[in-house]
Amino acid sequence: MTAKTNQITGRWNAVFIFILLIFAVLVLVPMALVVIVSFSSAKSVAAVGFSLTPMEWSLQAYQHLWRMGKQVKDSYLITIFHTVTGTLMSLTTMSLFAYVISQRNFVARRFLTWLLFFTMLFSGGLVPSYIVNTVYLRLNDTIWVFLLPTLVSAYNVIILRTFIMTTIPSALFEAARIDGAGHFAVFFRVVLPLFKAGLATIGLFNVVNRWNDWFTGMLYINKPELVPLQTLLQKMQRTIEFLRANSGVGSTPEGVAMLKDLPEHNLRMACTLLIILPMTMAYPFFQRYFIHGLTLGSIKE
């Protein structure tokens, strides 16, 4: 009776498939629009707007990015470097911290957990952070400004701690200690192999946040070789908007010719495509760990 009740009929299965197809179309159509507009000419965008069938195809936006040459390449490399390196550093630090405060026999566990919650409730704000990072730590115009200030997230540490306490039995820790294993051996040989789903989840959150971070570069970076990709694209978009809004530039023949050939909406879509492609390629790597994490709680001991 239970198996028959849990079965889905063919009619309801078709309904669910139809609903999922609608959601898939709602997701894929905007993405297709971004790609098509990025390959459309400025005249086509001005004439028909954002359309899946443009009047004229063009590489104008990508040619404009190509003319920036070394700056785009350097920005891409610095963004990839601080995203990958910062994520690995954060996962290492937060996972070790989460392991420490998950040990019930650790004396300072409650105090360290309280410190984490305190930082979630109270923050110094932007101005004190800027003063500490620039005056005392001197992190401005260095790669470390992308790595150190965001090394530990209290919220993510709490998630990792909860994951350890709820998914890894305490009997495994006791058995490892009986065999003479120290804390580092327990962490790397017992916790880490069972910890991949939680690390993958927090790792993806960290990668997305670091990849999309443009404000740090805008606030602390003046060296062109250290400007991240998102900050570069933000500055470029603001420059284009300023030139189009400045009547003094547009009143000269040279300014009219420059503004005529200067892409705007198609360039914005090309920049968006450059940003989302790496994240789209990285998501399938994390997806299997998400599925594994969802199925962990479905198995009854």
WOBEL-V709625 format. One record per pair of residues at least 6 apart in sequence whose C-alpha atoms are under 6 Angstrom apart, sorted by the first residue. I is the first residue (numbers start at 0). J is the second residue. D is the distance in Angstrom with one decimal. If there is no record, write none. Layout:
BEGIN
i & j & d
I & J & D
I & J & D
END
This chain:
BEGIN
i & j & d
32 & 51 & 5.9
33 & 268 & 5.5
36 & 265 & 5.5
37 & 265 & 4.5
37 & 268 & 4.9
37 & 269 & 4.7
38 & 56 & 5.8
38 & 57 & 5.3
38 & 58 & 5.6
39 & 55 & 6.0
39 & 56 & 4.5
39 & 57 & 5.0
40 & 55 & 5.8
40 & 56 & 5.7
40 & 57 & 4.8
41 & 262 & 5.9
43 & 53 & 5.9
43 & 54 & 5.2
43 & 55 & 5.8
60 & 265 & 5.9
60 & 266 & 4.6
73 & 224 & 5.9
74 & 226 & 5.7
74 & 227 & 4.6
74 & 228 & 4.6
75 & 228 & 5.4
77 & 227 & 5.9
78 & 227 & 5.1
82 & 206 & 5.9
82 & 209 & 5.4
82 & 210 & 5.9
85 & 146 & 5.1
86 & 205 & 5.9
89 & 150 & 4.9
89 & 151 & 6.0
93 & 156 & 5.5
97 & 156 & 5.5
97 & 159 & 5.8
97 & 160 & 4.5
100 & 108 & 4.8
101 & 160 & 5.5
115 & 153 & 5.3
132 & 138 & 5.4
133 & 139 & 5.5
138 & 144 & 5.1
139 & 219 & 4.9
140 & 220 & 4.7
196 & 288 & 4.8
196 & 292 & 5.1
199 & 285 & 6.0
213 & 229 & 4.9
213 & 230 & 4.5
216 & 226 & 5.9
216 & 230 & 5.9
248 & 254 & 5.0
249 & 255 & 4.9
END
